[in-house]
Amino acid sequence: MAKRAISTAELVLEQLSIEDYVAGAGGKRKHSLAGFEAHYTDIVDYIVRCTHKIWEEKAIGLIYTHYSHNATVHHSLGTIYGRERVVINTIQNQAMWGDLRAYADDVIWSGDDQAGFYTSHRHHNTATQTGYTEHGPPSGRKIQYWGIADCLIKRNLIVEEWLTHDGVTVVRQMGYDPLELARRTVLPVTPHTHGEIDRLPTGQQAPVFLDVPPAEPDPQAFVAAILQNMWNARLINMVREHYAPEVVAFVPDSRKLYGHGDYENFVITLMASFPDLTLTIGHQCHLGTAQRGFRVATRFTLQGTHEGHGPYGAPTGRRIFLIGISHHIVKAGKVVQEWTIFDEFALLKQLYGQLNGQSEELDVG
């Protein structure tokens, strides 16, 4: 029997190296890419290879042909506006990390060349601090950390981007105390508003408990229900019900969690520090099949008030806002692997940074 061709969306758990993508340049297109440069074969090839050229080949000027002039780039401490700001930030980062390598680990995507593509690009980075940073002179220390970048792409141009990385791991590997650096940070304005966090319905009502649908045919709804039940309705039992006993999860501060107990402790510890913690889903996309498994990308925000003791010190009463992105691998109706990335160094800056340049004496317990 003839072997059926496998589409891009069905290449579920295959990991292609940058060399594979480079070798495929100029080949036959795997799907329509109206408005894109002719040498890109599909949207995965586009995002992996243009990232490689800009960061590793140092073709920084390609930002002018790969970002819209009014591009917006979101991170946990604010938003960057305009393509020229992206160029400046890239040059400054390249000056810090002369040998930075961003290894593409996976790209989960959706969309088309008419409405636009959405990509969620997970990468593992290595570098040596050979240049000056805001924290001090070159240390020669080597770092490695996870990051995920979500992009909205239209006609060869990134028009909007959401960035998150394991920032606390970077500063630790540079030899710094993240809390000490956070205290030195001057926040020009209070980063985000301090209105009521809408985790619970108004009045005396209970939180919404969602029915968790089967992963097939809608793995996004499956993951979304788990996340909202677990984080907003405090149903930590979601872990044992919907995660495989052998689940492995990569989370901030270079932590690697094994099994139900580790994962439950991760969730409960964060909630204890921020009792009103709320997760809001901003976007999801997925690839895969029931036979081979699904890969689901979920972008979200976390908001909460630091009113509990925990790994971030004694309560400060400060509000946090974080952009986070999760990649889940779902097989046989269970989460078997996960990457959840948010910037804990940005979290510490929001808790201990000086507001409007005014120093605060805070007990870190």
N, C-alpha and C positions, 0 to 999 in steps of 0.2 A: 504494500500500500504506500502511496506517495506520502512523504513527510510534509505536514502543513507548515507553512512559513509562520514564524512567531513575530508578532508585531512588537513595536517599541514598548507599548504599554504592558506587554506580557513578559518582558524580560525582568521577572520579578526580583530574584535574589542574585542575579549576576552582577558582579562588580567589575567595571571596566577601568583600566588604568588610563592616565592621561595619554600615554603612548598609543593606546588603542584609538582614542579619539583623534589624535594628530594623524595617525596612519590612515584614518578614514576620511580625512579632509579631501574635498573635491570629488567624493564618491557620489553614488546615486542617492537622491533625497528619499528619506523614509516617510516623510509627510510634507504637506504643503507649507512653505515658508515665504509667502508673498511679502516682498519688501525687505527680506533679509539678504545679506551678502551671499553670493553664489556658492562659496566654499563650505558653508555650514550645511550639514546633512540632516540634522534634526534639532529640536530645541535643547536637548541634553548636550549635544555637541556644541551648540552655541554658548551655553552658560559656562560649561566646563572649560572650553578652549579660550574664550575671551578672558575669563578670569586668569587662566594660566599665562596668557600673553601679557596682560596688564601687570600682574604681580610677579611672575617668575622670570619672564623675558624682559620685564621693565619697559614694556611698550605703553607707558602711562598715557601718551597722547591718544591712544585708542578710546579713552573715555569720551573724547569728543564725538566719536562715531558710534558709541555704544550706550551713551546716556543721553536722554533728552535735555535740552538746554535748561528746562525748569524742573528737573528731577527732584524728588523729595526722598530723603533717606532717614528712616526712623530708627532710633535706638532708645534705651531706657532712660537716658538723661536729656532727651530732646529730639529735635529734628533738624537735619541739614537741608538747606534749600539751594538748588542750583548746581549745574554741572561743574562750574569752576571751583566750587567748594569741595566737590568730590575729588577733583584733580589735586587741590592743595593738600587735602587730608591724606591722599594716597602717597604723595611725595614725602610728607612728613613721616608717615609710617614706614616707608621704604628706607628712610634715613635711619630709623631706629633698628630695623631688622634687615641687614644686608643680604642675608641668605634665606629669607622666608620662603617656605614651600607650603603650598596649600593643596593637600592631597584630596581629590574628590572621592568621597566615600559613597555618596548616593545623590541622585536628583529625583525627587518626586514631583510630578507636574500635571497640569491640566490646561484646557483651553485650546485655542486655535489661532491662526493668523488673521482672523477677522475681528474677533472680540479681544484678542490678546492672549498671550500665554502667561501662566503663573507657575513659577518654579520654586521649589524648596530644596536648596543645595546644601547638603551636609558635608563638611570638610574637616579634616584633621590637619593642624598646622604645626610646623616645626620652624625654629628660627634661633639665631644667636644675637644677643643684644650687643651690636657693634657700634651703635650710635647713641646720641644723647636722647633722653626722654624727659618728660616733665618731672620725673622723680629723681633724675641724677645722671651722671656721666656713664659711658659704656662700662658694662660689668663683665662682658665676655661670657655671660651665663647663657646656657641653652634652655629653651622652653619648648613645650608641646601642649596643645590644648584643642578642644573641640569648638567648632562654630557652626552656625546655620544661617544662611542668608536666603530670604524669600524675595522674589522679584516679580514685578508685573512688567511684561515686555511686549512692545508693539513695534513692528516693522524695524527690527534690528536695534531698537532703543529701549533701554531700561527707563521706565517712567516713574516707578516708585519701588522702594526697597525697604525691607525690614531686617535689621541686623541684630544678632545676639551671639555672644561668645562667652567662654568660661573665663571671665576677666579676673576673678580672684586667684585662679591657678596661675595666670601670667605673672601677677605681682609677687606671689609667693616664690615662684621659680626664679624671679629676678633677685630674690634675696631680701625682699621687703616685708614688713608687717602690714597687711592690708588695712587693719584698723588704724594704725598710726598714719598711713597715707590718707585714709578717708578723713581723719580729723584735720588734715592740712588743706583739704579741698574747700574752695570758696564757691558756694552756689550763688550766682548773681541774683536769682529770685527763687522763691519757693517753687520747686519743680512742678508741682501739680496741685490742683485745688483740693480742699479738705472738706468738701461736702459729704453728705451721707453716702455710705457705700451700700448699694442696692443688692445685698446678698439675700435678704429675706423679704417676703411680701410685706405690705404695710399691715399695721395692726398686730393682732395676736396669731396670725396664720402661720402654719408650719411651712418650711421650705418645700419646693416642688421636688417630688421623687419621680424620676423618669423611668419608664419601662425600658430596659436595655434590649434592643432588638438583636436578632442573630447577625453575625458579621456578614453573612451573605443574605441578600444581595447588596446591602448598603453598609460597608465597613466604616464610612465616615459617621453615620448615625450611631453605630455601635461604640466607636471611640468617644464621640461627643457625649453620649449618655453616661458612660463610665466617668468621664472627667467631671461633668457637672454634678453627678450624684456624689462623687467622692469629695470634691473640693468645696462645693457650695452647700450640699445637703449633709455633709460630714458622714457619708456612708462609706466608712473605710473598709467595710466588708466587700466592696467592689473588687478589692485586690484578690482575695481568695476565691471569689466567684468567677472572675473574668481574666485573671492572669495565670499563666501556667506555673506550676510549682517550681520549675527550673528557670523562671524568667531572669534575664540579665538586663539591668538598666544602667545607663551612663547618665550621671547627673552632675550638677556644678561642684566645684572644688575637687575635680578629678576623682570623684567617688564612683565606685562600681558596685552596684547593689546586686545581691544574689538572693533570689527567692522571696517569698511572701513577707517574712519578718523584717528583712532589711527595707523593703519598699514601704511597708506600713509605718516603720519608724521614721523614714524620710518625710512622709506626708504629715504625720502627727506632730513631729518636731517643728515643722514650718508653721502649722496651724497654732501650736502653743505659743509661738513667738508673736504671731499676728492673729489674734482671736477672731477678727472680722474678715479674714482673708477671703477674697473673692476672685474667681477665675472667670474671664469673659472670652469666649471664642471669637476670633476675628475672621479666620479663613481656614478652610480644609480642602485637601485634594488627596487623591489616592491613585495607585496603580495596582494591577494584579488580578488574579483569578482565585476562585475557591480552591481549585486543585493545587495551585502552586503557592498560594498565600497572598496576603494583601500588604502593601506598604501605605501607611496613612500619615500624612503631614498635617499638623494642626498648629496654627499660630494663635496665641492668646495673650491677654494681659493679666497681670496679677496686681491687685490693690489690697492694701491692708494697713492697719495701725499697729505700731510696735508697742504692745501693752503686756507682753509676757516675757518671762525669762527664757533664755535659750542660747544657741551658739552665737547670736548677734549681740549678746550682752544684756544688761538690765534694761527694763523698759524705758524708752525715750519719749514715747508719745508721738513720734514722728510718723507721717504717712509715707508709704512707698508706692511706687508705680514701676512695674517691670514689663518689658516685652519678653515673652518666652515662646519657644517653638519646640514641639515634640514630634518625633518620628516613631511610629509604632509598627512593628511587624506582627501581623495577626495570622496565625495558622490554626486550622481545625477549631475555630471559634474562640481561641484564647490569645492574649498578648504574650508573645514569647521573647520579644526583645524591644527595648525602648531607648531612645536618646531624648532627654529633656534638658534643654539648655536655656538658662537665663543668667544674667550678669550679677553675681553676688557682690562684686566690687562696686558696681553702681548702687546696689542695695545699701552697702555700708556708707557710701558717700551721702545717700539721702538721709541716713540715720544720724551721721556724725559730722557731716560737712558744716561749715560756717555759713549761716544764712545771711545773705547781703553783707558778707565780710565780718559779721559779729560773732566772736567766739562764744561757745557755750561750754560750761563745765558739766559734763555728763558722766554718770557712774556706769561703767561697763560691767560691773559685778564679777 
